[in-house]
Every structure is written in structure tokens, then in C-alpha cells.
């Protein structure tokens, strides 16, 4: 599905890497869903504090973990946030784009994890 916030091929590759262990994949997705909201909150806090270094760190972490579970659009927005923060630019608009994309991606991942 072209509008899907999760890249199915990436999830399939991850499942392959895990030897087809659906339960372990669900556990990894569950960990992502538990660990990611504080990163989104940290990005928002960094914007409020105008702290580009903290913003860069949170965006980098969310970018990497999101890419690993197939949330490639979210990873792309986080890459933009990280690049801007590396140039000492605090872009609240991009952080809100990331938060919105996180909501889409996390909903899709939660639905898939529930179906697994």
C-alpha cells in the first residue's frame, strides 16, 4: 500500500534476520513502541529549550530505530531534523512533522503486532 507508513519489505527483512520468529519480531516492535514516545517528547522539549544538541541526539536515535522497523518516512523526517540540528537550527515544524508521522507509524506497527 503506497500510503502505508511502514515499509513491509523492511519488516520482512527483519523477520528473516530473526529466523522467522514472529514472537521475537512482535517483542522488538513492542520495545520500539515503548521506547519511542520519550524520544518524541525529548525532541519537543529540545525545541522548547532551543537545545540543538539534545534535538540532534533524540532525532538520531529515533531515526535509527524507526528505520530498523520499517518506519522509513519517519526516519526520513528525523534525518531532516538531525541535519538541521547539526547546523544549530532548531526546527519545531519538522519536529511536529516527525511527531505526526510517528503517530501514523506507531499505529500501523501496533496493528501489525496485534495481528502477528
C-alpha atoms as one frame of an Amber mdcrd trajectory, in Angstrom:
protein
   0.000   0.000   0.000   1.688   3.243  -1.136   0.415   5.395   1.755   1.470
   2.855   4.378   3.777   4.447   6.968   5.601   1.104   7.360   7.729  -0.439
   4.638   6.683  -4.092   4.514   9.917  -5.177   2.832  11.957  -3.820   5.744
   9.803  -5.698   8.248  10.090  -8.854   6.130  13.885  -8.498   6.086  13.915
  -8.042   9.846  11.754 -11.128  10.274  14.143 -13.028   8.007  17.080 -11.866
  10.119  15.249 -13.187  13.165  14.894 -16.611  11.565  11.159 -16.144  11.033
  10.480 -15.774  14.767   7.207 -13.796  14.744   7.090 -13.639  18.542  10.530
 -12.037  18.702   9.552  -9.568  15.979   6.464  -8.639  18.000   8.703  -8.175
  21.049  11.060  -5.885  19.111   8.133  -3.854  17.788   6.735  -3.658  21.319
  10.073  -2.350  22.585  10.133   0.237  19.813   6.609   1.347  20.674   7.540
   1.652  24.353  10.889   3.396  23.827   9.946   5.872  21.089   7.425   8.202
  22.785  10.108   9.539  25.162  12.272  10.336  22.127   9.446  12.315  20.516
   8.937  14.103  23.844  12.694  14.779  24.093  12.622  16.328  20.624   9.750
  18.596  21.628  11.493  19.507  24.886  14.664  20.326  22.967  12.697  22.643
  20.676  11.172  24.404  23.684  14.644  24.787  25.227  16.231  25.731  21.866
  18.760  22.932  22.526  20.070  21.829  19.133  22.459  19.220  20.590  19.705
  17.438  22.536  17.452  17.655  19.483  20.133  16.109  17.274  20.681  13.203
  19.699  16.983  12.385  20.058  16.347  12.695  16.310  19.346  10.473  15.535
  18.143   7.738  17.883  14.559   7.874  16.641  15.804   7.867  13.037  17.836
   4.717  13.534  15.252   2.739  15.464  12.454   3.781  13.130  14.388   2.683
  10.067  15.012  -0.722  11.618  11.269  -1.407  11.997  10.341  -0.069   8.559
   9.112   3.402   9.525  11.131   4.859   6.672   9.134   8.070   6.248   9.572
   8.813   9.929  13.277   8.022   9.649  13.496  10.470   6.756  11.867  13.290
   8.703  14.146  12.547  11.659  17.122  12.723   9.281  15.992  16.245   8.329
  15.606  17.221  11.995  19.045  15.807  12.770  20.686  17.626   9.843  19.089
  20.923  10.819  20.095  20.482  14.464  23.661  19.621  13.379  23.700  23.059
  11.718  22.442  24.522  15.026  18.938  25.045  13.644  16.036  24.086  15.888
  13.108  23.348  13.573   9.919  22.936  15.551   7.938  22.494  12.335   9.995
  19.433  11.405   9.665  18.038  14.913   5.891  18.313  14.649   6.061  16.585
  11.244   8.051  13.808  12.916   5.529  13.556  15.752   2.650  13.263  13.281
   4.487  10.631  11.261   5.337   8.776  14.477   1.623   8.647  15.333   0.900
   7.087  11.941   3.808   4.642  12.101   3.185   3.560  15.683  -0.497   2.946
  14.951   0.380   0.804  11.948   3.038  -1.121  13.864   0.720  -1.705  16.817
  -1.948  -3.040  14.463   0.562  -5.379  12.813   1.957  -6.544  16.138  -1.561
  -7.319  17.297  -2.175  -9.343  14.146   1.055 -11.324  14.485
